[in-house]
Amino acid sequence: MVSYQSAMKHLLRIRIFLKPYMRQILLTLLMLFIITALNLIVPRIIQTVVDDGLTRRDLRAIVNSALLLLGLGLGSAFLSLINRYTTEWIAARVGYDLRNRMYDHIQHLTFTYHDHTQSGQLISRCIEDVRSIEKFAGSAVADLVKFVLLSIGVIYLMAISNPTLAFIALLPMIPLIFMTSTFGTKVGKLFFVVDQATGDVSNRLQENVVGVQVVRAFAREEYEIKRFTSANQAVFKSWVHVIDEWSKIMPTTAWLTSISVILILWFGGQMVMDGTLTIGAIVAFNAYILMMAEPAQQLTGLVNAGGEAAAGAQRVLEVLDIEPAIRSAPNAAKLESLRGEVEFRDVRLNYKDEKTASLNGISVKVESNQIVALIGPTGSGKTSFVNLIPRFYDATDGAVLVDGVDVREMDLVTLRKQIGIVLQTSLLFSDSIKANIAYGRPDATMDEVVAAAKAAQAHEFITGFTNGYDTIVGERGVTLSGGQRQRVAIARALLMNPRILILDDSTSSVDTQTEKLIQTALDTLMEGRTTFVIAHRLSTVRRADLILVLDKGQIAERGTHKELLARGGLYKEIHDLQLVDHAKFAEEMEEIQIGEPALDDDSHVIA
């Protein structure tokens, strides 16, 4: 576990987010200074009332002092209101900026990072940890500054009034400062544990919400409840440790303050009887100590908030300090119009913590407008192959070139805007169908969106909804069937009109009839663009200009459908064992459907 000092260094680094608001910060400091000055005047006025008004029975002095106290109170209250609003506004802006910075940074972190990071922990850092920093940057810092200014003012005024009594009265403050420092060291470490445990709870919740269908399908609700309870128990126990430390110091703070009051009354009373101190002065001394009592008792709470914020800052900056491994080079080439030539030169790819390379010695050149089919056993490297083209990952060795330019030397945005991708798992966002189709081109017209949907054979089922293209799909598109989600994803890729098209088993979730419709559309849409298809269907493989058979991260065979069948190697085995059987099954299913109403993959009748 990191040290408290390290956590505090992280908290101090957050000050860079305060720089844009220096004017507001200076304004709050000025108001705090004025408020503190007004409060420090009050005991002096009370001393005057006692020594001059009451002792001398001067009613006019008492009235004037009362009116002055009323004015000071109103002024202090008005300035406190403005000061509180300003400090909370600054805190809210810091939280706003931090969340934006976190989200933007996470968007640019590599797939490798996301592969090994729990999404629940990231959510916790973006929300809970930023909230703790925001809370501290607002009222906690203002109260801390106010306490420091008040302490300096009280010590100065007490010292110039009676140095001996001031020294006696402030003696109990020495152990208070020591105890507060020790408490801060402990609580910083404890809050780091709290934040980690909270992140685990967030991750458990996120996993369970995403996997709710699997949980219920296997009747594992009780098991998941126990797992969540265990993670939640860890949060509870870590908070109890914080409360335990806090409860030890809070009563001590009040007790030490009471000791100061007793010392003032005892020694100050003797001075009054000796004639070296006035009654008003001893009343003022008590007022000063009581004035410090409340903020002194709040000091542990401020340290508490500081420890929580320090732990949160450390977790937030741990993410912000990660440099994105994949980014555009400083002088990256911006090829606004690609020809679509793709070349792999002795490419090797090792994922993090992977002993065996996912790709090893891949060399192939794909001409513009060619259709390339990738087939092979599970784990042979097909998805890894296509992930290197848009630079989702970078090759460990070798180079991937597009139009003769290494993708590592190309501008990421212009490269990816010209690559259309339909992933094996079609993820849609909780938005309208229109917005999901136009995700890559938010400026697309409605006619363009409809044209893409028609090409992907999605228009018919979309118009079947009451709200048509304005229909809101559920989170991850769960309100649509698998085939419907896939067709919307295909429409999303087609609207981009990409020069390079990547289809990762893009017809795996549709029925046989829908697949034929989509393939008919794709035949036309593949013209004039380079296409990489990961497929397990014979109809897709047959029409490819080049078939790459991958096995254990290497290209085992390459050629056309007829050439590879004639060689009688791995491709023929896959063809005979998988592709032919699948094709026969599809034909049988098609024969069964003859004469019956066609059903889409969501079991809804298509008239």
C-alpha positions, 0 to 999 in steps of 0.5 A: 500500500502506498504511503500517506505522504504519497497520497498527499502529494497526489492531492497537491497535484490536483491544484492544476485543476484550480488554475482556471479559477484563480480569480474566484479563489482570490475572491473567496480568500479575500472574503474569508480574511474579511469574515475572520477579521469581523469575527475577531472584533467581536470579543474586543467589543464584548470586552468594552461592553463589560469594562466600560458599559456594565462596570461604569453603567454606561447605557449609551456604550452598551447600545452602541456596542449592541448596534455594532455587533448587529452590523458586524453579524449581518455583514459577516452573514452576507459575506459568508453566504457569498463565500459559501456559494463561490467555494461550492461553485469552484468545487463543482467546476473542479469536479466537472473538469476532473470527470471530463478529463477522466472520461476523455483520457479513458477514451484514448487508453489502449484496448490492452489497458481495458482488457486488464482493468475492471470497468467497475473500478473505473466507474468508481474512480470517475464518480466516487473518487472525484466526488471526494475531491470535489467535496474537499475542494469546496467547504473543507478547504474553505473551513480549513483556511478559515480555521488557520486565519482565525487561529493566527488572529486569536493567538496574536490578539491574545498575545498582545493582550496578556502573553502569560495567559495566552501561553497558558490557554493555548497549551492544550492546543499542542497535543491537539495538533499532534493528535490531528497530524497522527489521525491524518496519517492513519485516515489517509491509508484507511480511505484508500482501502475504502475506495478500493473496496467501493470500486470492487462493489461497483464492479460486482454491480456492473458485472451482474447488471450486464450478465443478468440473463446468464445469472438467471439462466443458471439460477445463480441469484443466491450465489451472486447475492452472496458475492455482492454481500461479501464485497459490500461487507468489505466496504462496511468494515473499512468504513468502521475502521475509519469511524473507529479512529475518528471516534477516538479523537473527537471527544478528546478535541472537545475535552482539550477545549474545555481544559483551555476554558478552565485554565483561563478561568483559573489563572485569569481569575487570579489575575483579576483578583490581583488587579492585573487583568480586567473582567472584560479581558477574561471574558474576551479570552474565553470568547476567543477560545470558544471561537476556536472551539467549534473549528477545532472540533471540526478540524478532525472532520477536515482531516477526515475529508482531506484523507478521503480526497487524498486517496481519491486523488491518488486513484484518479491520477493513477489513471490520468498518469497512464500514457496512451500507448497507441496515439497519433504520431506528432507528424502523422500522415493524414490520408483523407482518401485511401486506396485500400491496399493493406500489407502485413510485413512479418507481423508478430503480436503478443498480448500482455502477459501472453507467453505464446504469440497470437500472431507470428510471422504474418506476411500478406499483401491485399490489393485494393478492392479485394475481398479477403476471407479469414478462417481457422479454428477458434483462437487461431488469430483471426480477430487479432489479425483484423484488430491490427488494421485500425490500430486497436492494438500495435504489432509487437514486431513487424509492420502493418501498412495501409496504402504503403504507409505504416499505420503507426505513422498515420493519423488515427482519426482519419485512418479509423474514419475510413474503416467500417467495422461490424464486430461479432458482438454488436453493441448498440447504445441506449439511444434511437435507432437513427442515432445508432446508425448515424453514430460514425456520421452524426451529420448524415441526412435522414435519407442517407440513414434510411438508405443504409438501413435498407441496404442492411435489410433493417428498414422493414423491421425498423418501420414496424416499430411505433416510433420507427427510426426514433425508437429508443433501444435498451442498453446495449440494444437488448430490446432488439433481437440478435439479428436486428442488432446485427443489421443495425450495426451493419447499417452503421458501418455502411453509412460510413462508406469506408474504403476498408470494411471489416466484418467479424462474423457479421452474419452469425446472429441472423437467420438463413433468410435474413443472411441471404438478404444481407449477403445480396446487399453486401455483394454490391456494397463490397464493390469498390472497397477492400473487405476482410471477412471473418466467417464460418459460412461457405457462401461467404468464403466462396466469393472471396478473392483470397482466403487466409487459413490461420492456425496457431497465429500463422497463415497455414494456407492461402489461395482461392476456394478452388485452389485450397480445395485442390490442395487437400490441406487444413482448408479442406478439413474445415470445409468438409467438417464445418462449412459443408455441414453448415451449408447443408443445415441452412438448406434444410432449414430453408426447405422447412420454411417453404410454404410457412410464414417466415419468422425472423430471429426474434420470432416475430412474424414477417407478413 
